């Protein structure tokens, strides 16, 4: 059986601002593409690696907000990542918190107003 989720899209209103924000936080190189008339910036993907990939997405049906689903980015150090969030203009919404044997989580507001989560083992 495969894992049920294979891809995600994070809605944005200003793609350049969002690319700068996520690059500052995670040091990823995002690839700009257009799909069905929507502007997107693809997160990196490695075949055979654990996890999924996705994109920042700008288009008529993409509306940023805190009330949607939570995307969890896996990081080595939540405190360091939250520090970068602040430097990049984001806001910590939920501080680093233990979830027992599952590790640690936190949440932040990105440059577009989305609530994004972090996980560390």
N, C-alpha and C positions, 0 to 999 in steps of 0.2 A: 504494500500500500504506500502511495506517495503522501508527502505532507500536503495538507489541503490548500495552503496559500503559496502562490508561485510568483507574485509580482505586486507592487504597490505604486500608487501615484499620490504625491503630496501636492494639493492645490496651491497655486501662487497667483498673485496679481502683478508682481514685478519680477520677472524671471531673472534679470541681471542682479538685482538685489538679493534674491534667494540663492543664486549660484554663489555669490560672494559670501553670504552667510554660511552656507553649508561647507564651502571650501575652507573657510576660516575655522569652523568647528572640527571637521573630520579630516581635512587635508586630502579630500578626494578630488580627482580630476573628472569633471562631469562633461559629457558629450552632448552638444546641442543637436536636436533633430526636430523635424516637423512630422506629426502623425495626424492624419485626418483634419488638417487645418489648425491643429493645436501646437503651440510651441512647447517643447520639452527639453529637459536636460537630464540625461540618463546617468544614474549612479553606475560605478564600475561593476563588472560581473566577471567571475572566474568560473569556467566550466568545471564541474566536479567538486567545487567548494561548498561547504555548509552555508545555509542561509539563502535568502532571496535577494533580488535586486528590484529597482524601481526607478522612478523619475520624479523630478519636479515638473508640474504640468500647469500650463497657462492656456485657458480657453473659456468659452462661454459657460460650460457646465462645471468648471472647476472653481469652487467658492471656498476660500480658506476659512477656518473656524476652529474653535476649541471643542465643539460638541460632537465631532465625528469619532471614527475609530482611532485607536492609538497604535502608532507604528513604534516599535522598539528597536533602537540601534544598539548593537552590542559594542561595548567599549571596554578597554582595559582598566581605566581609572575614571570613575564617575565625577569625582571632585575636580580633576583637571579639565574634564570636558565641560562641566558647568561653569568653570572659570572662563573658558573660551567663549561660552554662550554669552556671558556678561560682557566680555570685551567686544563681541560682534554685534551687540545691541539687543540681544535676546533677554528673556526674563525667566528666572527659576520659578516654576509653579509648585513643584513638589520636591523637597530636598532629598538627598540620598537617604534611602530607607531600606532596612533589612527586610527581606521576604523569606527569612529562615534559610533552609537548605537550598533554596533556589537562587540565592545570591542577594544582589542589591538592585534597586531601581530608583529612578528620579524622572521628573518631567520638566520640560521647559517650553516657553512660547518662542516660536521662531520669528523671523523677520516679517512673516506674512500673517501672523496671528494664529497659527496652528499649534496645537498641543502635541509635542513630540516626546517620546519616552526613551530612556536609556536603561540598559541592563548590563550588569557586570557580575561574573560568577564569584 
